[in-house]
Amino acid sequence: MDDKKMDSLGSKERFQHKRVFLHTGGAQKMCRKPLLRQFSPLMVAMVGLPGRGKSILAKRLARYMNYTGDTTKVYDISEYRRKHMKKYASHEMFRADNLPAWRIRIQSFREALEDGAAWLQQPGNKVAILDGPNVSRSQREEIYDLVYTQLGFRVMFIECVCEDPIMLERNFKEILQYSADYRGMATEESLKDLTFKMAHYKAQYVSPSLGSEWELSCPMVKLLDGGEGGVIAHGVTGVKESKILAYISTPRPFQQTLYFSRGECESLTYEELQDLFPRELALRDHEKLKYRYPQGESYIDVMNRLVPVLMQLETETNVLVVSHQAVLRCILAYFLETPLQDIPYMNVPLHTIIKVNLQGFSYNLETIKMPIECVDTNRAKPTNCSETRTAEDALKTVPAHFDNINQLVCTLEAM
């Protein structure tokens, strides 16, 4: 096929054509083992039975990688399957001998894989996570063939194994409560269906690691009981792979205190900043996320120092965090998956309890306003961020505030 006709095909057709081309004796150079670069895009493929924590880990990993600067996206095979089905019927579709259902499942697997591979080819995208059971060796070989052999990108498999009864019970409850497959289904019926579904997958499951043998020559990690039972790693090399392994292997950190400091500009109002350091205020407005105060730190600095605390918070329940607005913005942004550039402008109101709950695989936010009158301290980004701007332009988006407690009291009495 010539290049012009190849370009006219969609990503999926191109990948399918390449697979045939490889297996029918096409150009030999396409079959050579690619020389991978340290910073090549990475496909992370989850492996494991349902209810073993794959989707939770995939979401956590994507949240962490995006937060720390590696653009990451999750491709959920189940979501692709649901696009081909008007409504989930029963566990029968996961039987190995149900050929029509198998065709739907393998089509969904390939669509998710190929969409993820196409996304990785776009500039700036770093990690695609293929979330699904991927229980057969043939599926994993297909992932390896497309991503590694054909595209020359990096591949990493993470197998989730769980035998802890308490953890399994918790995972099953979350599936029954939040999975779209069981929405509207009676509890007893859904539990029975899930039990049969597990049995079907167990009958087809082939672990990528058997003793000391590993089926593919690429990084593979086995996570036992959500990490509580340990982590087994094989052949992990590469910057992103090592970062991922460190994230899922890092023990809980010791208790620590974080401070957000503005150095020489500490305790100054926006008006005082404009009067004393107009250039610094302009630079901050231009790139608030990365701007570092003189002898101070930036949002990026705080985010990096928060990582071990965030990892700890993910494993705890009913935790009260008391901190400054900037630190709270960074913490909330992590759990709410806020785009990096929006973090410095998140509205974190004063005298408000912000409750963050995990529902399924995502977090939601609830605010509880305390009966205390206060001003709005949220400042939008100014339109004019030039160093030569006027003071009026610089202070245009500064929220109203009280200069002293007496003014506050007078205002409250007049209300």
C-alpha positions, 0 to 999 in steps of 0.5 A: 500500500502506498503512503497516500492510501495509507494516510487516508486510513483512520488510525485503527485501519492503519494499525490493522494494515500494519499487523497484516503487513508484518505477518505477510513478509513486508519490509524487514526493517519494520520487524526489527527490534526497535531501539527505545529512547528513555523518554518514548511514550509508554503504554501501561496495560493492566492485568488481572481478574475483576475486583482486584483493584485494577481500575482504582490503581489505573485512576490513581496512577493517571491522577499522579502522573498528570499531577507530576507533569506526565500527560496521561489518559486511561482507556477503559475497555469496559466503556468500549464494550458498553458502547456496543451493547444497549444494556448489560444482560448477564455474566453469560457474555463473559463465557469463553464459549460465547462466541458472539459475546467474545467478538464484542469483547475482543473488538472492544479490547482492540478499539481501546488499545488502538485509540490509546496507541493513536493518542500516544502518537500525538505531541505531548502525550506521555502515558496511556493506561489500558484498563481491563482484565487482559487475561490471555497471553494472546491479548498481551502479545497483541499489545506488545506487538502494536505498541513496541514492535510496530510503533517503537514505544515502551510497554509496561504490564501491571498485574493486580493479584488480591487474595485478602478477603477483606480487601476483596469484599470491599472491592466487590461492594464498590463494583456492585455500587458503582459499575454501570453494568449493575445499575438498577439491578437488585443486590442479590441478583448482581452479587450472583452475577458478579460471582459467575463473572469471576468464575468465567474469567478465572477459567480463562486467566493466564498470569504473565508471571509463572514463578521466575518466568515472565512471558514478554521481554518488557517491564512487568510488575505484580502488585499483591493485595493492593501493595500491602502484600508486596510488589514484584518487579521484573525488567523495570527500566526507563524514566516513566516506568521507574517513576510508576514503580516507585509510586506503587511501591513507596511505603507510607511517609512519616507525618510531616508539615508543609509550608507555603512561603512567599519569602521576601513578599510574605504577608504583603497585600496585592496593593503592597506587592504592586507598590514595592515589587511591580515586576514580580507581581507581573511575572507572577500573573503571567505564569502563576503556576511556575512563578517562584517568589524571591527566596520563596517557592512556586505552586510547582514546588509545593506540588512536588513536596506534597506528593508523599502526603497525597499518597498517604491521604489516598490510603486513609479515611476521615482525615482533617487537613488544615492549611493555607489556601495555596496548599489546599488548592494543590491538594484539592487539584490532585483529587479532583484531577484539575488541569495544571494551569487552573490550579492557582485559580481554584476557588478555596473559600474562607471559613468553609469545610470542603469535604472530598469523597471517593465515589467509585473511581473518582472524587466529588466535592461538597462544601459546608459554609460556616456561619462566619462573614468573610470576604472573597479572596479568590483573584482571577488572572488579570487580562494585562500581565505586562511588566509595563502595565499601570497599577490600575490594570494590575489591581483590577481583579483584586477582590475587595478586602477589609483593611482592618478589624474595625472596618470589618466590624462596622460593615457587619453592624451595618448589614 
